[in-house]
Amino acid sequence: MSATSTLAMTHLVPLAKDLDENKVTPGVLGFIVFAVIGAAVWFLMKSMNKHMKRVDFEEGPEPGKASATASAEATKGEERTA
C-alpha cells in the first residue's frame, strides 16, 4: 500500500463513521438515472434486433481459396475430358 492511499484512508474513515447508514439512500435521482439507463438499453436492443433481421449475409469464398478451388476444378475437368 502506498503512502498516498494510506493517507487517503486515514482521512476517509472518520468521514464514513459520521454518516448514518439508515439515511444514506440513492433517492429519487438514483431511481430516475437507473430507469433512464434501463430504457436506453431496452431501446438499443430493440433497434439492434431490427437491424440484425435486415441483414442478409451469404459468405463467399476466401480470395486465396477461390483461386485454388477454381484451378482444382479445372484440373478435374481436363481429366474427365481426356
C-alpha positions in Angstrom: 0.0 0.0 0.0 1.4 3.4 -1.0 1.7 6.4 1.3 -0.9 8.2 -0.7 -3.6 5.5 -0.3 -2.8 5.2 3.4 -3.2 9.0 3.8 -6.5 8.9 1.9 -7.8 6.1 4.0 -7.0 7.8 7.3 -8.9 10.9 6.1 -11.9 9.0 4.7 -12.5 6.5 7.6 -13.6 9.2 10.1 -15.9 10.7 7.5 -17.6 7.3 6.9 -18.2 6.9 10.6 -20.1 10.2 10.8 -22.6 9.1 8.1 -25.8 7.4 9.4 -26.2 4.2 7.4 -30.0 4.5 7.7 -30.2 7.9 6.0 -27.9 7.3 3.0 -30.1 6.2 0.1 -29.8 6.8 -3.7 -33.1 8.7 -3.6 -35.4 9.7 -6.5 -32.5 10.9 -8.6 -30.8 7.5 -8.4 -34.0 5.8 -9.4 -34.5 8.2 -12.4 -30.9 7.6 -13.6 -31.3 3.8 -13.3 -34.7 3.9 -15.1 -33.2 6.0 -18.0 -30.3 3.7 -18.4 -32.6 0.7 -18.4 -34.9 2.3 -21.0 -31.9 3.2 -23.2 -30.6 -0.4 -23.1 -34.0 -1.7 -24.0 -34.4 0.6 -27.0 -30.8 -0.1 -28.1 -31.5 -3.9 -28.0 -34.8 -3.4 -29.9 -33.0 -1.4 -32.6 -30.2 -3.9 -32.8 -32.7 -6.8 -33.3 -34.4 -4.8 -36.1 -31.2 -4.2 -37.9 -30.0 -7.8 -37.5 -33.2 -9.1 -39.1 -32.5 -7.0 -42.1 -29.0 -8.5 -42.6 -28.9 -11.0 -45.5 -25.4 -12.4 -45.2 -24.1 -15.0 -47.5 -20.5 -16.0 -47.0 -18.4 -16.1 -50.2 -15.2 -18.0 -50.7 -11.9 -16.5 -49.4 -9.8 -14.9 -52.1 -6.8 -17.3 -51.6 -9.0 -20.4 -51.6 -11.2 -19.3 -54.5 -8.2 -19.4 -57.0 -7.1 -22.8 -55.6 -10.6 -24.3 -55.9 -11.0 -23.0 -59.4 -7.7 -24.4 -60.5 -8.5 -27.8 -58.9 -11.9 -27.9 -60.6 -10.3 -27.0 -64.0 -7.8 -29.9 -63.5 -10.6 -32.3 -62.7 -12.5 -31.1 -65.8 -9.4 -31.8 -68.0 -9.0 -35.3 -66.6 -12.7 -36.1 -67.4 -12.5 -34.9 -71.0 -9.3 -36.8 -71.7 
